[in-house]
Amino acid sequence: MVTAREAVAAVVDPEIRVLTIDELGILRSVEEDPATGRVVVTITPTYTGCPAMDVIRADIRRALAAAGHPDAEVRTVHHPAWSTDWISDSGRAKLAGAGIAPPAPVRPRGVVPLTLSVRCPRCGSPETEQLSRFGSTACKALWRCRSCSEPFDHLKAL
Ligand SMILES: [Zn+2]
């Protein structure tokens, strides 16, 4: 039996399909009322203007219904605002594995980075350049590696 939390945590982001909404850090809480079985899910939107949130809400309700929780409500909380720092370490590893350069930490944890260059997810080279502010979606920028000359998506830091 899949719990409500597990069902919701497995929902993938419609734009970054390699990440679940849990790994992306937008899933705040899943609360189930033991008396009524009603589930309340709280999420925080990612990039302003990303049209994915309606899709995510529908996917959450569908996943909960499939797990035996047809009575569900999805709430949206804007504070504190989501940032790319909320992406989990496993989520960052998955992004790199999918050829998407993970965002640099906005608030470095302890260490001040010497460079803000975006590394190529294929060969690891820091010799990269931005081709376009918008990649395959508004959340990503299109970059190119000067070492292996491969284009790649970079999830914008926020
Ligand atoms: Zn490269």
Residues whose N, C-alpha, C, O or C-beta is under 5 A from the ligand:
A	BS01	ZN	C120 R122 C123 G124 S125 C145 S147 C148
